[in-house]
Amino acid sequence: MNGLEAVGDAVTGGLVARAVEPKAGEAAGHTREANCLNCGAPLAGAYCHECGQHAHVHRTLSAFFHDFLHGVLHFEGKIWRTLPLLAWKPGELTRRYIDGQRARYVSPIALFLFTVFLTFAVMGLTGTLDQTVAGATRGDLASEIANANGTVVDLEADRAEAVKEQRPTTKIDSKLNEARSELTAIQTAKALKEGKVDTRAVRVSTNMPGWLKNTVGKAGANPELLLYKIKTNAYKFSWALIPISVPFVWLLFPFSRRFRLYDHTVFVTYSLCFMMLLLVVGTTIELVSPTIAAFAWFVPPAHMYRQLRGAYDVSRVGAIWRTVALTIFAFIAIALFSALLVALGALD
């Protein structure tokens, strides 16, 4: 994603968010017409009671660009009431929206759409996105290598024990060969993504699992394409973080009659919006001072605590243990999302 594409994505995100955001509670035009210019009905306010159009229609170039900025950034009204609450009183914002105060605040889904586009735009402009994707895939493969290596060690120990007891080792040998082939394949995939192996020399073993054979084959043929697909899928399927995360929040209040899935969905969506905005701010600050940006890691738990306290009206102790659990759940959700991106990247 080059710089121009990143800026375009941010603008697109604002326009998409504007399209799904209700317009109640925003400023009207500067003058009034006697009749609606769209349907001709008599006007008695800022909007036509018949078709809903604004009472006044702008006809100047400056007004056109004002509307454009308003559409991209929610330039006035809701956004300035939403962001302070999202940052400092996220629980209050969540509870107000759930309880029906919709006109004053940007809806969770509209804010989520805009923050997704903005996040990928900023990370694309700064080059952070490429580093993050490469790091995530290397991290996933490192974990797979550790697991595969552990399997090989266990099977070797089993075989040594069988030999000592003079038992047949045929089945163990078969499993051990498969485990070693899988370990070699994962190590090769990691080396490919790090640019340490000549892709022309890679041969995909027929003994490895199908999913791994497919991934290694594509990485060997074109590792940059696989990384690009993972990056694109992260952009397209970012919404999947919501359904992935909601069940974990439900586990904090299992079988509650007061709090339902809708409450948890609003909670998760606003929380993800804040985390992405924090990522944008942290990425920007890191360009100037990486040391200051490092302190951003301490913000998410505090924000989760405040949001839990305000949204669910729990005690301090209840909010603390739920914050700890939610932090763990967040890492699990990110791991599941990363696995989803790798799987999608390996598909045709």
RODO-2510 file (C-alpha; in nm, 4 decimals, decimal comma):
residues 348
     n   res          X          Y          Z
     1     m     0,0000     0,0000     0,0000
     2     n     0,1692     0,3208    -0,1097
     3     g     0,1124     0,6621     0,0447
     4     l    -0,1457     0,7776    -0,2080
     5     e    -0,3501     0,4609    -0,1646
     6     a    -0,3337     0,5015     0,2133
     7     v    -0,4739     0,8537     0,1993
     8     g    -0,7434     0,7368    -0,0394
     9     d    -0,8379     0,4582     0,1991
    10     a    -0,8728     0,7004     0,4887
    11     v    -1,1023     0,9226     0,2826
    12     t    -1,3015     0,6206     0,1666
    13     g    -1,3394     0,5052     0,5253
    14     g    -1,4789     0,8393     0,6303
    15     l    -1,7281     0,8418     0,3461
    16     v    -1,8394     0,4853     0,4154
    17     a    -1,8803     0,5645     0,7847
    18     r    -2,0765     0,8753     0,6931
    19     a    -2,3094     0,6666     0,4782
    20     v    -2,4096     0,4388     0,7670
    21     e    -2,4218     0,7078     1,0355
    22     p    -2,7596     0,8628     1,1270
    23     k    -2,7652     1,2375     1,0815
    24     a    -2,9871     1,3245     1,3782
    25     g    -2,8538     1,5926     1,6067
    26     e    -2,6226     1,7645     1,3564
    27     a    -2,6144     2,1224     1,2389
    28     a    -2,8473     2,2284     0,9584
    29     g    -2,7946     2,4749     0,6724
    30     h    -2,7389     2,8470     0,7154
    31     t    -3,0721     2,9615     0,5714
    32     r    -3,4254     2,8291     0,5368
    33     e    -3,6490     2,7710     0,2382
    34     a    -4,0273     2,8098     0,2521
    35     n    -4,0835     2,4805     0,0738
    36     c    -3,8761     2,1672     0,0336
    37     l    -3,6696     2,1865    -0,2838
    38     n    -3,7044     1,8114    -0,3306
    39     c    -4,0790     1,7403    -0,2840
    40     g    -4,2295     2,0870    -0,2419
    41     a    -4,3804     2,0251     0,1024
    42     p    -4,4038     2,3254     0,3403
    43     l    -4,1067     2,3425     0,5760
    44     a    -4,1312     2,3858     0,9511
    45     g    -3,7784     2,3044     1,0639
    46     a    -3,4289     2,2011     0,9583
    47     y    -3,5597     1,9021     0,7610
    48     c    -3,8587     1,8257     0,5415
    49     h    -4,1160     1,6194     0,7328
    50     e    -4,2160     1,4435     0,4104
    51     c    -3,8870     1,3303     0,2534
    52     g    -3,6252     1,4196     0,5165
    53     q    -3,4113     1,6490     0,2969
    54     h    -3,2293     1,9481     0,4486
    55     a    -3,4268     2,2689     0,4453
    56     h    -3,1385     2,4467     0,2748
    57     v    -2,9310     2,3197    -0,0177
    58     h    -2,5816     2,4681    -0,0606
    59     r    -2,4844     2,5999    -0,4033
    60     t    -2,1289     2,7259    -0,3456
    61     l    -1,7941     2,5578    -0,4030
    62     s    -1,6818     2,6285    -0,0458
    63     a    -1,9987     2,4634     0,0835
    64     f    -1,9251     2,1608    -0,1375
    65     f    -1,5818     2,1113     0,0211
    66     h    -1,7304     2,1769     0,3654
    67     d    -1,9739     1,8900     0,3048
    68     f    -1,6847     1,6742     0,1826
    69     l    -1,4823     1,7351     0,4991
    70     h    -1,7919     1,6833     0,7074
    71     g    -1,8535     1,3508     0,5362
    72     v    -1,4953     1,2293     0,5758
    73     l    -1,4270     1,3444     0,9307
    74     h    -1,7730     1,4062     1,0807
    75     f    -1,6206     1,7540     1,0995
    76     e    -1,8728     1,8940     1,3421
    77     g    -2,1173     1,7681     1,5987
    78     k    -2,1057     1,4057     1,6983
    79     i    -1,7369     1,3290     1,6656
    80     w    -1,6339     1,5949     1,9171
    81     r    -1,8821     1,4563     2,1697
    82     t    -1,7858     1,0954     2,1018
    83     l    -1,4047     1,0980     2,1082
    84     p    -1,3570     1,2556     2,4552
    85     l    -1,5958     1,0037     2,6088
    86     l    -1,4352     0,7182     2,4158
    87     a    -1,0936     0,8173     2,5495
    88     w    -1,1757     0,9023     2,9091
    89     k    -1,5220     0,7612     2,9894
    90     p    -1,5642     0,4673     2,7502
    91     g    -1,8021     0,2855     2,9821
    92     e    -2,0324     0,5855     2,9998
    93     l    -2,0312     0,6187     2,6196
    94     t    -2,1075     0,2475     2,5808
    95     r    -2,3900     0,2545     2,8335
    96     r    -2,5423     0,5736     2,6910
    97     y    -2,5492     0,4287     2,3412
    98     i    -2,6974     0,0993     2,4600
    99     d    -2,9624     0,2849     2,6591
   100     g    -3,0753     0,4731     2,3482
   101     q    -2,8825     0,8023     2,3379
   102     r    -2,7971     0,7727     1,9691
   103     a    -2,8347     1,1228     1,8211
   104     r    -2,5448     1,2780     2,0142
   105     y    -2,2772     1,0165     1,9413
   106     v    -2,1172     0,8438     1,6450
   107     s    -2,2497     0,4893     1,6237
   108     p    -2,0037     0,2077     1,7023
   109     i    -2,0085     0,0611     1,3513
   110     a    -1,9594     0,3979     1,1784
   111     l    -1,6687     0,4821     1,4069
   112     f    -1,5245     0,1344     1,3574
   113     l    -1,5336     0,1682     0,9770
   114     f    -1,3563     0,5008     0,9861
   115     t    -1,0923     0,3921     1,2394
   116     v    -1,0144     0,0782     1,0369
   117     f    -0,9489     0,2820     0,7232
   118     l    -0,7562     0,5453     0,9192
   119     t    -0,5409     0,2848     1,0957
   120     f    -0,4402     0,1080     0,7769
   121     a    -0,3804     0,4416     0,6066
   122     v    -0,1437     0,5634     0,8790
   123     m     0,0342     0,2292     0,9052
   124     g     0,0647     0,2194     0,5286
   125     l     0,2109     0,5695     0,5142
   126     t     0,4639     0,4960     0,7887
   127     g     0,5544     0,1472     0,6636
   128     t     0,4422    -0,0053     0,9944
   129     l     0,1879    -0,2304     0,8272
   130     d     0,4491    -0,4260     0,6323
   131     q     0,6629    -0,4692     0,9444
   132     t     0,3623    -0,5800     1,1520
   133     v     0,2439    -0,8374     0,8984
   134     a     0,5937    -0,9782     0,8537
   135     g     0,6443    -0,9908     1,2290
   136     a     0,3088    -1,1568     1,2890
   137     t     0,3688    -1,4271     1,0315
   138     r     0,7185    -1,4909     1,1636
   139     g     0,5741    -1,5092     1,5139
   140     d     0,3100    -1,7609     1,4083
   141     l     0,5714    -1,9760     1,2361
   142     a     0,8041    -1,9522     1,5359
   143     s     0,5262    -2,0896     1,7535
   144     e     0,4595    -2,3661     1,5017
   145     i     0,8304    -2,4528     1,4971
   146     a     0,8365    -2,4768     1,8768
   147     n     0,5315    -2,7048     1,8772
   148     a     0,6661    -2,9247     1,5966
   149     n     1,0064    -2,9491     1,7621
   150     g     0,8402    -3,0530     2,0878
   151     t     0,6538    -3,3292     1,9039
   152     v     0,9790    -3,4556     1,7505
   153     v     1,1513    -3,4590     2,0912
   154     d     0,8617    -3,6497     2,2497
   155     l     0,8541    -3,9081     1,9697
   156     e     1,2312    -3,9555     1,9885
   157     a     1,1995    -4,0192     2,3613
   158     d     0,9170    -4,2687     2,2966
   159     r     1,1296    -4,4480     2,0385
   160     a     1,4304    -4,4657     2,2701
   161     e     1,2074    -4,6126     2,5401
   162     a     1,0639    -4,8678     2,2962
   163     v     1,4113    -4,9719     2,1834
   164     k     1,5190    -5,0086     2,5454
   165     e     1,2198    -5,2323     2,6148
   166     q     1,2701    -5,4165     2,2841
   167     r     0,9259    -5,3207     2,1533
   168     p     0,8440    -5,2653     1,7822
   169     t     0,9113    -4,9077     1,6642
   170     t     0,7425    -4,9155     1,3236
   171     k     0,4480    -4,6920     1,4160
   172     i     0,6668    -4,4549     1,6138
   173     d     0,9138    -4,4319     1,3243
   174     s     0,6316    -4,3410     1,0868
   175     k     0,5035    -4,0657     1,3179
   176     l     0,8582    -3,9438     1,3776
   177     n     0,9302    -3,9132     1,0046
   178     e     0,6092    -3,7143     0,9551
   179     a     0,6909    -3,4885     1,2486
   180     r     1,0430    -3,4241     1,1193
   181     s     0,9089    -3,3476     0,7701
   182     e     0,6595    -3,1028     0,9147
   183     l     0,9297    -2,9351     1,1264
   184     t     1,1544    -2,8993     0,8223
   185     a     0,8689    -2,7565     0,6172
   186     i     0,7795    -2,4952     0,8781
   187     q     1,1458    -2,3976     0,9190
   188     t     1,1677    -2,3601     0,5405
   189     a     0,8557    -2,1432     0,5329
   190     k     1,0021    -1,9193     0,8035
   191     a     1,3318    -1,8913     0,6169
   192     l     1,1464    -1,8066     0,2963
   193     k     0,9565    -1,5241     0,4587
   194     e     1,2788    -1,3898     0,6044
   195     g     1,4432    -1,4033     0,2604
   196     k     1,7093    -1,6524     0,3703
   197     v     1,6336    -1,9218     0,1117
   198     d     1,6460    -1,9195    -0,2668
   199     t     1,2839    -1,9910    -0,3628
   200     r     1,3948    -2,1729    -0,6785
   201     a     1,5617    -2,4414    -0,4678
   202     v     1,2489    -2,5164    -0,2613
   203     r     1,0798    -2,8510    -0,3100
   204     v     0,7536    -2,9283    -0,1330
   205     s     0,7494    -3,2709     0,0326
   206     t     0,4529    -3,4938    -0,0473
   207     n     0,4497    -3,6266     0,3109
   208     m     0,3581    -3,3025     0,4847
   209     p    -0,0040    -3,2084     0,5717
   210     g    -0,2107    -3,0571     0,2911
   211     w    -0,2616    -2,7171     0,4550
   212     l     0,1105    -2,6855     0,5200
   213     k     0,2068    -2,8064     0,1731
   214     n    -0,0189    -2,5414     0,0207
   215     t     0,1216    -2,2624     0,2384
   216     v     0,4865    -2,3595     0,1866
   217     g     0,4346    -2,4039    -0,1869
   218     k     0,2881    -2,0559    -0,2241
   219     a     0,5498    -1,9017     0,0002
   220     g     0,8199    -2,0688    -0,2045
   221     a     0,6718    -1,9585    -0,5339
   222     n     0,6101    -1,5994    -0,4302
   223     p     0,6556    -1,5067    -0,0617
   224     e     0,5872    -1,1385    -0,1286
   225     l     0,2499    -1,2263    -0,2817
   226     l     0,1530    -1,4285     0,0260
   227     l     0,2447    -1,1401     0,2560
   228     y     0,0505    -0,9003     0,0345
   229     k    -0,2556    -1,1267     0,0519
   230     i    -0,2296    -1,1453     0,4307
   231     k    -0,2031    -0,7663     0,4490
   232     t    -0,5014    -0,7203     0,2178
   233     n    -0,7081    -0,9722     0,4120
   234     a    -0,6280    -0,7946     0,7373
   235     y    -0,7735    -0,4838     0,5772
   236     k    -1,0816    -0,6549     0,4336
   237     f    -1,1639    -0,8854     0,7220
   238     s    -1,0901    -0,6531     1,0143
   239     w    -1,4636    -0,6685     1,0959
   240     a    -1,4082    -1,0337     1,1955
   241     l    -1,2442    -0,9074     1,5143
   242     i    -1,5925    -0,8164     1,6416
   243     p    -1,7553    -1,1637     1,6229
   244     i    -1,4277    -1,3223     1,7377
   245     s    -1,4146    -1,0987     2,0473
   246     v    -1,7805    -1,0914     2,1528
   247     p    -1,7930    -1,4506     2,2898
   248     f    -1,4962    -1,3741     2,5158
   249     v    -1,6756    -1,0720     2,6647
   250     w    -1,9860    -1,2887     2,7100
   251     l    -1,7723    -1,5260     2,9199
   252     l    -1,7197    -1,2404     3,1672
   253     f    -2,0967    -1,2273     3,2294
   254     p    -2,2198    -1,5805     3,1500
   255     f    -2,5954    -1,6323     3,1439
   256     s    -2,6588    -1,2742     3,2538
   257     r    -3,0181    -1,1606     3,2028
   258     r    -2,9226    -0,7957     3,2300
   259     f    -2,6435    -0,7896     2,9739
   260     r    -2,7061    -0,9451     2,6343
   261     l    -2,5056    -1,0025     2,3188
   262     y    -2,6047    -0,6595     2,1881
   263     d    -2,4449    -0,4934     2,4922
   264     h    -2,1271    -0,6972     2,4432
   265     t    -2,1153    -0,6136     2,0717
   266     v    -2,1380    -0,2391     2,1387
   267     f    -1,8736    -0,2754     2,4115
   268     v    -1,6361    -0,4666     2,1828
   269     t    -1,6834    -0,2332     1,8862
   270     y    -1,6166     0,0849     2,0825
   271     s    -1,3194    -0,0835     2,2526
   272     l    -1,1699    -0,1858     1,9168
   273     c    -1,2203     0,1704     1,7904
   274     f    -1,0192     0,3073     2,0804
   275     m    -0,7427     0,0486     2,0409
   276     m    -0,7056     0,1314     1,6718
   277     l    -0,6985     0,5044     1,7416
   278     l    -0,4376     0,4375     2,0104
   279     l    -0,2368     0,2453     1,7511
   280     v    -0,2597     0,5430     1,5150
   281     v    -0,1427     0,7842     1,7851
   282     g     0,1329     0,5472     1,9016
   283     t     0,2569     0,4901     1,5472
   284     t     0,2696     0,8639     1,4859
   285     i     0,4504     0,9366     1,8134
   286     e     0,6984     0,6566     1,7465
   287     l     0,8260     0,8467     1,4449
   288     v     0,9436     1,1179     1,6830
   289     s     1,0076     0,9355     2,0114
   290     p     0,9932     0,5540     2,0325
   291     t     1,0469     0,5753     2,4097
   292     i     0,7306     0,7785     2,4645
   293     a     0,5365     0,5587     2,2237
   294     a     0,6300     0,2510     2,4305
   295     f     0,4127     0,3804     2,7144
   296     a     0,1075     0,3193     2,4937
   297     w     0,1263    -0,0487     2,5949
   298     f     0,0067     0,0462     2,9439
   299     v    -0,3064     0,2219     2,8182
   300     p    -0,5267    -0,0718     2,6975
   301     p    -0,5693    -0,2416     3,0400
   302     a    -0,6593     0,0901     3,2025
   303     h    -0,9075     0,1653     2,9255
   304     m    -1,0634    -0,1830     2,9554
   305     y    -1,1006    -0,1319     3,3306
   306     r    -1,2773     0,2020     3,2907
   307     q    -1,5022     0,0705     3,0163
   308     l    -1,6014    -0,2364     3,2201
   309     r    -1,6742    -0,0234     3,5250
   310     g    -1,8929     0,2202     3,3376
   311     a    -2,0656    -0,0090     3,0892
   312     y    -2,1505    -0,2949     3,3250
   313     d    -2,1603    -0,1133     3,6615
   314     v    -1,9331    -0,3685     3,8291
   315     s    -1,7320    -0,3234     4,1474
   316     r    -1,3627    -0,2363     4,1478
   317     v    -1,2688    -0,5943     4,2288
   318     g    -1,5050    -0,7243     3,9615
   319     a    -1,3597    -0,4847     3,7061
   320     i    -1,0004    -0,5784     3,7969
   321     w    -1,0370    -0,9549     3,7513
   322     r    -1,2415    -0,9044     3,4368
   323     t    -0,9728    -0,6707     3,3008
   324     v    -0,7070    -0,9366     3,3585
   325     a    -0,9256    -1,1988     3,1903
   326     l    -1,0136    -0,9636     2,9041
   327     t    -0,6457    -0,8856     2,8448
   328     i    -0,5741    -1,2572     2,8106
   329     f    -0,8792    -1,2992     2,5875
   330     a    -0,7570    -1,0117     2,3703
   331     f    -0,4309    -1,1924     2,2938
   332     i    -0,6255    -1,5097     2,2133
   333     a    -0,8572    -1,3146     1,9813
   334     i    -0,5593    -1,1572     1,8028
   335     a    -0,4017    -1,5016     1,7643
   336     l    -0,7236    -1,6405     1,6166
   337     f    -0,7499    -1,3430     1,3820
   338     s    -0,3865    -1,3891     1,2739
   339     a    -0,4482    -1,7588     1,2096
   340     l    -0,7508    -1,6642     1,0006
   341     l    -0,5409    -1,4258     0,7907
   342     v    -0,2705    -1,6873     0,7320
   343     a    -0,5338    -1,9438     0,6331
   344     l    -0,7020    -1,7007     0,3948
   345     g    -0,3641    -1,6034     0,2512
   346     a    -0,2920    -1,9676     0,1721
   347     l    -0,6199    -2,0157    -0,0135
   348     d    -0,6467    -1,9764    -0,3889
***
